[in-house]
Amino acid sequence: MASTGTGGDQLGLAHRQVRELTPGYFALVMASGIISVGMRLGGHITVSVLLLAVCATAFVVLVVLNVWRLIGHRDAVAEDFLDPARGFGFFTFIAGGNVLGVRLAMDGHIGVAAALAGVGFAAWLFLGYVIPWTAVLGRAERPVLTKANGTWFIWVVAGQSVATSAATLQPAMPALRDALAVVAVFSWSVSLFLYAAVGIMVSLRLLLFELRPTDLTPPYWVAMGASAITVLAGARIVEMVDTPMVEATRGLVAGVSVSIWAFGTWLIPVLVAAGWWRHRTHRVPLRYEPSLWSMVFPMGMYAVAATYLSRADDLPLVGVVGAVGIWAAFAVWSLVLAAMVVTATRAGTGYAERRSDASSY
């Protein structure tokens, strides 16, 4: 009987998993980070620190894995850039880094938060032009709308994460207050229009083409998450230190943010009903997949946005929604994390067993 070494099996499994790594896995960072922010706002420091540790560790690990993938599996990365169904997942890197930076800024780590914000802003400007071209406009295949899905809303989330990060740092960096105010309002405004554009494109896909139960994947929850982070960014802009840009837009941003929050709230029953139709009516199995983190993040973001909006516009009832919602988000986060660990363990065990069987005679 011949056998392969355990080290060789593990390396083979690692190479396969890195090659197949979805570009949207930074949603794990986004989900962990935003719930950490919510717990910090609610005074639940221990839970918040635990979530921050998960968020930071996941961010570092995913950066390393993506660099490995870029070097060792460049063809797979190129395929993702050209795929309208996966390409927009790269925007989770921007949002994940900015959410982590915002949480670190709450603990006074302004330098690290500023560095993450700078990287996020540069990546947003670059990917914001590249991905729509490579994944959508530059494709010969038509109609591209058949591939539109909830991940497209992550484009909006990335831009609003830039706005949130800039607005968070603005009071703490006096020398850059004017510049950060411009960045915050600029990215918030651009992302608001992108939200409308993406909403139209995804709606057309749902209305004009066949809709199968398997098509309604968890990333459709990002439609609500995009509205929630728009509200959060708007609330942070309202709270910024006065500059000419802030004074010119504060009233408008505050009013629009309340309206967007109402729309995001209206979306929740729609998304729950879609999930029921998918899993209960049509019996699509509910099992772990990386895109589930794209459902957890909007839940946490909605709660945090409600908390900030209640403080910025003096809406105590909205604050109650945020306080309750953050624990609901944490419960779902815990379930998805447990499912991820179990799935990864089973995948590793199954791969080793298959390699052992293949080498036996």
Secondary structure, DSSP 8 states (H G I E B T S, - for coil): -----HHHHHHHHHHHHHHT--GGGGHHHHHHHHHHHHHHHTT-HHHHHHHHHHHHHHHHHHHHHHHHHHHH-HHHHHHHHT-TTTGGGGHHHHHHHHHHHHHHHHTT-HHHHHHHHHHHHHHHHHHHHHHHIIIIIT-SSS-GGGG--GGGGHHHHHHHHHHHHHHHHGGG-GGGHHHHHHHHHHHHHHHHHHHHHHHHHHHHHHHHS---GGG--GGGGHHHHHHHHHHHHHHHHHTS---HHHHHHHHHHHHHHHHHHHHHHHHHHHHHHHHHIIIIIS-------GGGHHHHHHHHHHHHHHHHHHHHHT-HHHHHHHHHHHHHHHHHHHHHHHHHHHHHHHHHHHHHHHHHHHT--
